[in-house]
């Protein structure tokens, strides 16, 4: 829920929100976050950010998003 605020307030050039494709699309459409700030993934996928590799794993818990 706070990721859009944090990404826009951050000072680093190479900042990203790592999220599922669906959450990334929500951020683009409804929170107006430019796609350059998003690293969309799906469960089982791995992305190399240079300083770290991130693998998205399946997690069975709820999350919340404020919006339509």
The 8 nearest C-alpha neighbors of each residue, nearest first, counted from 0:
[[1, 64, 2, 65, 63, 3, 4, 62],
 [2, 0, 4, 3, 5, 6, 64, 65],
 [1, 3, 5, 4, 0, 6, 16, 7],
 [4, 2, 6, 5, 1, 7, 32, 30],
 [5, 3, 7, 2, 1, 6, 8, 9],
 [4, 6, 2, 8, 3, 7, 9, 1],
 [7, 5, 3, 9, 8, 4, 2, 14],
 [6, 8, 4, 5, 9, 3, 10, 32],
 [7, 9, 5, 6, 4, 10, 3, 11],
 [10, 8, 6, 7, 5, 11, 14, 12],
 [9, 11, 12, 8, 7, 14, 6, 13],
 [12, 10, 13, 9, 14, 6, 8, 15],
 [11, 13, 14, 10, 9, 15, 36, 6],
 [14, 12, 11, 15, 36, 10, 35, 48],
 [15, 13, 12, 11, 36, 6, 16, 9],
 [16, 14, 36, 37, 17, 38, 13, 6],
 [15, 17, 37, 38, 36, 18, 2, 14],
 [18, 16, 38, 39, 15, 37, 40, 19],
 [19, 17, 39, 40, 23, 22, 16, 38],
 [18, 20, 40, 39, 22, 21, 41, 23],
 [21, 19, 39, 23, 22, 40, 24, 18],
 [20, 22, 24, 23, 19, 25, 18, 39],
 [21, 23, 25, 19, 24, 20, 18, 26],
 [24, 22, 20, 26, 25, 21, 39, 18],
 [23, 25, 27, 21, 26, 22, 28, 20],
 [26, 24, 22, 28, 23, 27, 29, 21],
 [27, 25, 30, 23, 24, 32, 29, 28],
 [26, 28, 31, 32, 24, 25, 30, 29],
 [29, 27, 25, 26, 31, 30, 24, 32],
 [28, 30, 31, 26, 25, 27, 66, 67],
 [29, 31, 26, 32, 27, 28, 25, 3],
 [32, 30, 27, 29, 28, 26, 33, 25],
 [31, 33, 27, 26, 30, 34, 3, 36],
 [34, 32, 35, 36, 27, 31, 37, 26],
 [35, 33, 37, 36, 32, 27, 23, 38],
 [36, 34, 33, 37, 15, 38, 32, 14],
 [37, 35, 15, 34, 33, 16, 14, 38],
 [38, 36, 16, 15, 34, 35, 39, 17],
 [37, 39, 17, 16, 15, 18, 40, 36],
 [40, 38, 20, 19, 18, 37, 23, 17],
 [41, 39, 19, 20, 18, 44, 38, 42],
 [40, 42, 19, 44, 43, 55, 20, 39],
 [43, 41, 55, 56, 44, 57, 40, 54],
 [42, 44, 55, 56, 41, 54, 45, 57],
 [43, 45, 42, 41, 54, 55, 40, 46],
 [46, 44, 54, 53, 55, 52, 43, 47],
 [47, 45, 53, 52, 48, 54, 44, 40],
 [46, 48, 52, 49, 51, 53, 45, 50],
 [49, 47, 51, 50, 52, 46, 53, 13],
 [50, 48, 51, 47, 52, 46, 53, 13],
 [49, 51, 48, 52, 47, 53, 46, 13],
 [52, 50, 48, 49, 47, 53, 46, 54],
 [53, 51, 47, 46, 48, 45, 54, 50],
 [52, 54, 46, 45, 51, 55, 47, 48],
 [55, 53, 45, 44, 56, 43, 46, 52],
 [54, 56, 42, 43, 44, 53, 45, 41],
 [57, 55, 42, 43, 54, 58, 44, 41],
 [56, 58, 42, 59, 55, 43, 41, 60],
 [59, 57, 60, 56, 42, 61, 55, 62],
 [60, 58, 57, 61, 62, 56, 42, 55],
 [59, 61, 58, 62, 57, 63, 56, 64],
 [62, 60, 63, 59, 58, 64, 57, 0],
 [61, 63, 60, 64, 0, 59, 65, 58],
 [64, 62, 65, 0, 61, 66, 60, 22],
 [63, 65, 0, 66, 62, 22, 67, 25],
 [66, 64, 63, 0, 67, 30, 1, 29],
 [67, 65, 64, 29, 30, 25, 63, 0],
 [66, 65, 29, 64, 25, 30, 28, 26]]
